[in-house]
Amino acid sequence: MATRQWYITNGGRDDALKERLVERGAEMAWTPAHMQYRYNDWVSGLNGDWLISRQRFFGVPFPVWYPLDADGEADWEHPIVPDEASLPIDPMTLCPPGYAEDQRGVPGGFVPDTDIMDTWATSSLSPQIACRWETDPELFALTFPMDVAPQAHDIIRTWLFSRVVRSHFEFDCVPWSRATISGFVVDPDRKKMGKSSGNAIVPTEILSTYGSDAVRWRAAMARPGTDSPFDETQMKVGRRLAMKVLNASKFVLSISGVEADPSAVTEPSDLAMLESLRGVVGLATQALEEFEYTDALEATERFFWGFCDDYLELVKDRAYAAGPASDSAKAALVMALGIQLRLFAPYLAFVTEEVWSWTHETSVHHAPWPSVDELPTTGDVELMDDIAAALVEIRGAKSQAKVSMKTEASSAEFSGPSEQLERLRRIETDLRAVGRLTGPVTWTVTETPLTVTLELATDS
C-alpha cells in the first residue's frame, strides 16, 4: 500500500550529490584504509533516497502540521512548519502558529503529522549531540568536527554514512577526521554472537573470572576491521601477562629501588637492552599514531617477555651485588620498568596503575607517554639477539642433559661467527653468572650459527 513518507536526499536520485558524498569519504582517514572502499561502494550503489519516517508511537516526531479544509480533508501539499528557533516541537501536543487547541482535528483547523523518525535519523546527529550543539556553543566550537569515530564495519552503510550526510547538509563538512573500523567478536564457527542465536557470552562472567586487564588485552589483540573468534583460553594468556607484569615489577623494585640515573648505565648488556627498548618505544608510538594498536601491543609484549626471560636472568646476580656494574644494572632495570609500564598502560590499565602507585603519587595514565629521548643511544641492539641465542643454547644443553638450570658447568665453549662472539665476550661475566659457568670459557670462530657446548659438573 502506497503511503506518504519522509525522505532525506542522499544521492540515490542525484548523481552530483552522490559524487560529492563519495568525496566526503575521501576527506577522512580510515583505519584500516581498505574500509573506505566499503563506504564508496555503498554510496555509489544507492538508487533511492533515505526513508526516515516510521509509523510507530515512540520516537522523535516530525514538527509539522497540515491545514484542514472545510470538509476536514488535510492539505498535504501545504504543510505548516515552525520557525527553527522554536524547535524542538511535538505537534501532537502543541499548536501551529495562528491556531488554537480547539481547532485540532476539526474542519478549517489542523492535524499533526503522526509519523516519527527512524532511529538512524536521530543517531545520525550523535556527533553534534555529544558536542552539545545548540546548548553549549563554546564546547561545540572546540570539539566539532571530532577527531575519531570508532564503530564496527557492518554499519558503515547506515550509521557512518548517515552522520556524513547530516553533517554535509548542516555544516558542509565531515563530522570527524578519522573513522576507525573494528570487527566483530564472533563464535568459534565465525558466526555473529547474539542472544537469539544462543551463542552470546555474558561479559560479567568473563570479567569476574579473568579480570579487566585480560579482557582489554584480548580486545586489543583483535586488529582493526578484522573479525575475531572468541576463545576463552585467550583470556588466560592475557591474565598470565598481567600477573607477569605484577611479579616482574615486584622483583625489579626489590632489587633496584625507585630512582634511575641514566648516567649510571655503563655495562654493555644494560645499554643493549635499553637500546632495544628505544626501538620498541619508537615502533609503538608510530603504530598508535597510525591507530594500529595491535602492532603497538605486540611490539611491547614481545620485548617484555624477552626482558623477563633473558635480561632479568642475565643481570640478576650482578644487580644483587655492589659497585658500578651493579649500579648500571639497577638503573637500567628501573628505567626499563617505568617505560614498559607506560607502554602497557592503555592495555593493562589496572595492573600498571597498581604498580605505578607503589612509587608515584600520580596515576600512570597521567604520566607522559614514553619518548625515545629518555633512553641512551650507545647500546648495541644486536647484542640482545646474541644474548637470547646464547641463553637458548645454555638452557638447551642443560635440558638435554636433564639437569637443573642451576647446575654448574666446569667448562663452556662458544662457537659461532666472529662478530657475534666478540659481542658476547664483552658480557662474559653476565654469561658466567646466568649459566653457572664456573670453569674456563673458550671462544671458537666458525661460519655456522652460535652453539654452546657445556661440560656439566658431575657432582651437581
C-alpha positions, 0 to 999 in steps of 0.5 A: 500500500502506497503511503506518504513518507519522509525522505532525506536526499542522499544521492540515490536520485542525484548523481552530483550529490552522490559524487560529492558524498563519495568525496566526503569519504575521501576527506577522512582517514580510515583505519584500516584504509581498505574500509573506505572502499566499503563506504564508496561502494555503498554510496555509489550503489544507492538508487533511492533516497533515505526513508526516515519516517516510521509509523510507530508511537515512540520516537522523535516526531516530525514538527509539522502540521497540515491545514484542514479544509472545510470538509476536514480533508488535510492539505498535504501539499501545504504543510505548516512548519515552525520557525527553527528557533522554536524547535524542538516541537511535538505537534501532537501536543502543541499548536501551529502558529495562528491556531488554537487547541480547539481547532485540532482535528476539526474542519478549517483547523489542523492535524499533526503529522503522526509519523516519527523518525527512524532511529538512524535519523536521530543517531545520525546527529550523535556527533553534534549531540555529544558536542552539545550543539545548540546548548553549549556553543563554546564546547561545540566550537572546540570539539566539532568536527571530532577527531575519531569515530570508532564503530564496527564495519557492518554499519558503515552503510547506515550509521557512518554514512548517515552522520556524513550526510547530516553533517554535509547538509548542516555544516558542509563538512565531515563530522570527524577526521578519522573513522576507525573500523573494528570487527566483530567478536564472533563464535568459534564457527565465525558466526555473529554472537547474539542472544537469539542465536544462543551463542552470546557470552555474558561479559560479567562472567568473563570479567569476574573470572579473568579480570579487566586487564585480560579482557582489554588485552584480548580486545586489543589483540583483535586488529582493526576491521578484522573479525575475531573468534572468541576463545576463552583460553585467550583470556588466560594468556592475557591474565598470565601477562598481567600477573607477569607484569605484577611479579616482574615489577615486584622483583625489579623494585626489590632489587633496584629501588625507585630512582634511575640515573641514566648516567649510571648505565655503563655495562654493555648488556644494560645499554643493549637492552635499553637500546632495544627498548628505544626501538620498541618505544619508537615502533609503538608510538608510530603504530598508535599514531597510525591507530594500529594498536595491535602492532603497538601491543605486540611490539611491547609484549614481545620485548617484555617477555624477552626482558623477563626471560633473558635480561632479568636472568642475565643481570640478576646476580650482578644487580644483587651485588655492589659497585658500578656494574651493579649500579648500571644494572639497577638503573637500567632495570628501573628505567626499563620498568617505568617505560614498559609500564607506560607502554602497557598502560592503555592495555593493562590499565589496572595492573600498571596503575597498581604498580605505578602507585607503589612509587608515584603519587600520580596515576600512570595514565597521567604520566607522559607517554614514553619518548625515545629521548629518555633512553641512551643511544650507545647500546648495541641492539644486536647484542640482545639477539646474541644474548637470547641465542646464547641463553637458548643454547645454555638452557638447551644443553642443560635440558638435554642433559636433564639437569637443573638450570642451576647446575654448574658447568666446569667448562663452556665453549662458544662457537659461532661467527666472529662478530657475534662472539666478540659481542658476547665476550664483552658480557662474559661475566653476565654469561658466567653468572646466568649459566653457572659457568664456573670453569674456563670459557673458550671462544671458537670462530666458525661460519655456522650459527652460535652453539654452546657446548657445556661440560656439566659438573658431575657432582651437581 
